Amino acid sequence: MTEPSDKSRYTANIQGEVDSAALYRALADAEAKPQLSEIYRKLAAVEDEHAGFWAQQLERIGQRAPSPRPSLRSRILSFLAHRFGPGMVLPTVNTLEQIDSGQYDKQSEAVAGGLPGAERSHARIITALAGGTPGALESGTLAQLEGRHRGMGGNALRAAVLGANDGLVSNMSLVMGVAGAAMSSHLVLLTGLAGLAAGACSMAMGEWLSVTTARESFERQIAAEAEELAQVPEEEETELALIYQAKGLPEAAAKTLAKQLIGNPESALDTLSREELGIDPKELGGSAWAAAGTSFGLFTLVAIFPVLPYMFGLGGYAAVLASLGVSGLALIAIGASTAIFTGGSFLHLGLRQLAFGFGAAGITFAIGKVIGVAVGG
């Protein structure tokens, strides 16, 4: 007799394959390079075949196969890929693929159907596309793949979510600490706004310095590479050929490709920067001003939540409770959004974020209460 868990397991597998297929199709639609777009479409086709495999398993036990929609996580990532390009979400897709690569290893039906090997192959391909493990792709498209997604989006979305959490928790803790000291609502509001401004400026300056320093370092490395290319082009050609051999190209093909690239100084420098240094000369880590502006705006956006009740004239414990309420909703939203990158539960991560945020606020409120009593005599 079929175990009741079989139906739920097969259904969950179908949902996972539908999610992956939808996401790969979104990456294919968003990808400007035909070679890469075709790779994504082939991956989507394999995922569709896997979904069909699990539908057959359901039919085998007398159950009707569902036709599920892509999950919320898959739809959000697909939207981001369309809006910002594949490079923005590819690191997240890579993480999710590594998590799922062994999911079929202990499912006898999957092993019999050869699914575990296909999933691990997908993981290796996505790692190569994301700029990870060399040698994962052994084809003529390798030269187009390498360096394509480096420095474009990276983990910018993940960093944005974590930065938003920092801004919210830090200002909420500051507001709760001052409120705990029994300060007037007016002083709590001024303190919260001052903390918002100081934090936003600090974040913006930190991002500007970080990106500017990185850009200057990249420029120096590229300039040194250009000098080497001009003085000893033969050595650079040899290095480039060795790099391509390490990535899986045959020796003859690697030498031919390296010779063709070195023949054009401009393309040679661009290729050496990407392959040898891991730097995209067109990006150089992005715009320092854009990074600063984004950090400033994001910090301001989330840090305003704890002071909103005070801005509308509330005071006393009513303002404290209202501040915790709106901040709590924002914490849940931020925590839930991390599930997009980790594959975890939206509810679990949202509540976990709420617990940590309220824990920090509770500590600062208690400290403020003690200090307020001590100062007030």
C-alpha positions in Angstrom: 0.0 0.0 0.0 1.3 3.5 -0.8 2.3 5.6 2.1 0.4 8.8 2.5 3.7 10.7 2.5 4.3 9.7 -1.1 1.6 12.0 -2.5 2.8 15.0 -0.5 6.5 14.2 -1.5 5.7 13.9 -5.2 3.6 17.1 -5.1 6.4 19.0 -3.3 8.8 17.8 -6.0 6.6 19.0 -8.8 6.3 22.4 -7.1 10.1 22.6 -6.9 10.6 21.7 -10.5 7.9 24.2 -11.6 9.6 26.9 -9.6 13.0 26.2 -11.1 11.6 26.0 -14.7 9.8 29.3 -14.3 12.9 31.0 -12.9 15.2 29.7 -15.6 12.7 30.9 -18.3 12.8 34.3 -16.7 16.6 34.3 -16.7 16.5 33.3 -20.4 14.1 36.1 -21.3 16.2 38.7 -19.3 19.5 37.5 -20.7 20.9 39.7 -23.6 23.4 37.2 -24.8 21.8 34.5 -27.0 24.4 31.8 -25.9 23.5 32.3 -22.2 19.8 32.6 -22.9 19.9 29.2 -24.7 21.6 27.6 -21.7 18.8 28.9 -19.4 16.1 27.6 -21.7 17.7 24.1 -21.8 17.8 24.1 -18.0 14.1 25.1 -17.9 13.3 22.3 -20.3 15.0 19.7 -18.1 13.1 21.0 -15.1 9.9 20.6 -17.0 10.8 17.0 -17.8 11.5 16.4 -14.1 8.1 17.8 -13.2 6.6 15.4 -15.7 8.5 12.5 -14.1 6.9 13.3 -10.7 3.5 13.7 -12.3 3.8 10.2 -13.6 4.7 9.0 -10.2 1.5 10.5 -8.8 -0.5 8.9 -11.6 1.2 5.6 -10.8 -0.3 5.6 -7.3 -3.7 6.7 -8.6 -3.4 10.4 -7.8 -4.1 13.3 -10.1 -1.1 15.4 -10.9 -1.5 19.1 -10.0 -0.6 22.1 -12.2 0.8 24.5 -9.6 1.7 28.1 -10.2 5.3 29.2 -9.5 5.8 30.0 -5.8 6.0 33.5 -4.4 9.8 33.2 -4.1 10.1 32.2 -7.7 7.9 35.0 -8.9 9.8 37.6 -7.0 13.1 36.4 -8.3 11.8 36.3 -11.8 10.5 39.9 -11.5 13.9 41.0 -10.2 15.7 39.2 -13.1 13.4 41.0 -15.6 13.8 44.3 -13.9 17.5 44.3 -13.0 19.0 41.6 -15.2 20.2 38.0 -14.5 23.3 39.1 -12.7 21.2 40.6 -9.8 19.6 37.3 -8.8 22.2 34.7 -10.1 24.1 34.5 -6.8 20.8 33.7 -5.0 19.8 31.1 -7.7 23.3 29.6 -7.2 22.7 29.3 -3.5 19.3 27.7 -3.9 20.7 25.2 -6.5 23.5 24.2 -4.1 20.9 23.6 -1.3 18.7 21.5 -3.6 21.4 19.6 -5.5 21.2 16.6 -3.1 17.5 16.6 -2.5 16.9 13.5 -4.7 19.8 11.4 -3.4 17.6 9.5 -0.9 14.5 9.2 -3.1 14.6 5.8 -4.8 12.3 6.8 -7.7 14.6 9.8 -8.4 17.7 7.7 -8.3 16.2 5.1 -10.7 15.3 8.0 -13.0 18.7 9.6 -13.0 17.5 12.8 -11.5 20.3 13.3 -8.8 23.0 13.5 -11.5 21.0 16.0 -13.5 20.4 18.2 -10.5 24.1 18.3 -9.6 24.9 19.1 -13.2 22.5 22.1 -13.0 24.3 23.2 -9.8 27.7 23.1 -11.5 26.4 25.0 -14.5 24.9 27.8 -12.4 28.0 28.0 -10.3 30.0 28.6 -13.5 27.5 31.2 -14.7 27.8 32.9 -11.3 31.5 33.1 -11.7 32.3 30.3 -9.4 34.0 27.0 -10.0 36.3 26.9 -13.1 36.0 24.0 -15.5 32.3 23.3 -14.8 31.5 24.1 -18.5 33.6 22.6 -21.2 32.3 24.1 -24.3 32.9 27.0 -26.8 30.6 29.2 -24.8 33.0 29.3 -21.8 34.7 32.5 -23.0 31.4 34.2 -23.0 30.4 32.9 -19.7 33.4 33.9 -17.7 33.3 37.4 -16.2 29.8 38.0 -17.6 28.1 38.3 -14.2 30.9 39.5 -11.9 30.4 42.8 -10.3 27.0 43.4 -11.7 24.6 42.6 -9.0 26.4 40.1 -6.8 24.7 39.9 -3.5 23.4 43.5 -3.6 19.9 42.4 -2.8 21.0 40.4 0.2 23.1 43.3 1.4 20.2 45.7 1.0 18.0 43.5 3.2 20.6 43.2 5.8 21.3 46.9 5.7 17.6 47.6 6.1 17.5 45.4 9.2 20.5 47.3 10.7 18.9 50.6 10.1 15.6 49.6 11.6 16.9 47.7 14.7 19.5 50.4 15.5 17.0 53.3 15.4 14.3 51.3 17.2 16.7 50.4 19.9 17.8 54.1 20.2 14.2 55.3 20.4 13.3 52.6 23.0 16.3 53.4 25.1 15.4 57.1 25.3 11.7 56.3 25.8 12.7 54.0 28.7 14.5 56.8 30.3 11.1 58.6 30.6 12.2 61.4 28.3 9.4 63.6 26.9 7.9 62.6 23.6 9.5 65.7 22.0 12.9 64.6 23.1 12.3 61.0 21.9 11.3 62.4 18.5 14.3 64.6 18.2 16.6 61.7 19.3 15.0 59.3 16.8 15.4 61.8 13.9 18.9 62.6 14.9 19.7 58.9 15.0 18.1 58.5 11.6 20.2 61.3 10.1 23.4 60.3 11.7 23.0 56.6 10.7 22.0 57.4 7.1 25.0 59.8 6.7 27.3 57.2 8.2 26.1 54.4 6.0 26.3 56.6 2.9 29.8 57.8 3.7 30.9 54.2 4.5 29.5 52.9 1.2 31.1 55.8 -0.8 34.5 55.2 0.8 34.3 51.4 0.3 33.3 51.6 -3.4 35.7 54.4 -4.1 38.6 52.5 -2.5 37.7 49.4 -4.4 37.5 51.3 -7.7 40.9 52.9 -7.2 42.4 49.5 -6.4 40.9 48.0 -9.5 42.2 50.9 -11.6 45.7 50.4 -10.3 45.6 46.6 -11.0 44.3 47.2 -14.6 47.0 49.8 -15.2 49.6 47.3 -14.1 48.1 44.7 -16.3 48.2 47.1 -19.3 51.9 47.8 -18.7 52.6 44.1 -18.6 50.6 43.5 -21.8 52.7 46.2 -23.5 56.0 45.0 -22.3 55.7 41.2 -22.3 52.7 40.2 -24.4 54.0 36.7 -24.9 53.9 36.0 -21.2 50.4 37.3 -20.9 49.3 35.1 -23.8 50.8 32.1 -22.1 49.0 33.0 -18.8 45.7 33.4 -20.6 46.1 30.1 -22.4 46.8 28.4 -19.0 43.7 30.0 -17.5 41.5 28.6 -20.3 43.1 25.2 -19.9 42.4 25.2 -16.2 38.8 26.0 -17.1 38.6 22.8 -19.2 39.4 23.9 -22.7 41.8 21.6 -24.7 45.4 22.9 -24.9 45.3 23.6 -28.6 41.9 25.4 -28.3 43.1 27.4 -25.3 46.3 28.6 -27.1 44.3 29.5 -30.2 41.8 31.5 -28.2 44.5 33.3 -26.2 46.5 34.2 -29.4 43.3 35.7 -31.0 42.5 37.8 -27.9 46.1 39.0 -27.4 46.1 40.2 -31.0 43.8 43.0 -30.2 45.3 45.1 -27.3 41.9 46.6 -26.3 40.1 43.3 -26.1 43.2 41.7 -24.6 43.3 44.1 -21.7 39.5 43.6 -21.1 39.8 39.8 -21.2 42.9 39.7 -19.0 41.2 42.0 -16.5 38.3 39.7 -16.3 40.1 36.3 -16.4 43.3 37.0 -14.5 42.2 39.7 -12.1 38.5 38.9 -11.8 37.6 42.6 -12.5 35.0 43.9 -14.9 36.7 47.1 -16.4 33.3 48.5 -17.4 31.9 48.3 -13.9 34.8 48.6 -11.4 32.6 47.7 -8.5 29.8 50.2 -9.5 29.2 53.8 -8.9 30.3 55.1 -5.5 27.6 57.9 -5.5 24.9 55.4 -6.5 26.0 53.1 -3.6 26.0 56.0 -1.2 22.6 57.3 -2.3 21.1 53.9 -2.1 22.4 53.3 1.4 21.2 56.7 2.6 17.8 56.3 1.1 17.4 52.7 2.4 18.5 53.5 5.9 16.2 56.5 6.0 13.3 54.5 4.7 13.4 51.9 7.5 14.7 54.0 10.3 11.7 56.3 10.1 9.3 53.5 11.3 10.2 53.7 15.1 9.6 57.5 15.2 6.4 57.6 13.2 4.1 57.5 16.2 6.0 60.4 17.8 5.7 62.4 14.6 1.9 62.1 14.8 1.8 63.4 18.4 1.5 60.2 20.4 3.3 60.1 23.8 3.9 57.9 26.8 3.4 54.1 26.6 0.9 54.5 23.8 3.7 55.9 21.6 6.1 53.1 22.7 3.5 50.4 21.9 2.7 52.0 18.5 6.4 52.3 17.7 6.9 48.7 18.5 3.9 47.8 16.4 5.0 49.5 13.2 8.6 48.5 13.7 7.5 44.9 14.3 5.6 44.8 11.0 8.7 46.1 9.2 10.9 43.5 11.0 8.6 40.7 9.9 8.7 42.0 6.3 12.5 42.2 6.4 12.9 38.8 7.9 10.5 37.2 5.5 12.3 38.7 2.6 15.5 36.9 3.5 13.7 33.7 2.7 14.0 34.7 -1.0 17.7 34.2 -0.7 17.9 31.2 1.6 14.9 29.1 0.6 13.6 29.1 4.2 10.1 29.6 5.5 8.8 33.2 5.2 6.9 32.9 8.4 9.7 31.3 10.4 12.3 33.9 9.3 9.9 36.8 9.8 9.1 35.8 13.3 12.7 35.1 14.1 13.6 38.6 12.9 10.9 40.0 15.1 12.2 38.2 18.1 15.7 39.4 17.7 14.6 43.0 17.0 12.3 43.1 20.0 15.0 41.5 22.1 17.4 44.4 21.2 14.7 46.9 21.8 13.8 45.4 25.2 17.4 45.5 26.3 17.9 49.2 25.5 14.5 50.1 27.0 15.6 48.4 30.2 18.9 50.1 30.2 17.2 53.5 29.5 14.8 52.8 32.4 17.7 52.1 34.8 19.6 55.2 33.7 16.4 57.3 33.9 15.8 56.2 37.4 19.4 56.7 38.5 19.6 60.2 36.9 16.2 61.3 38.1 17.1 60.3 41.6 
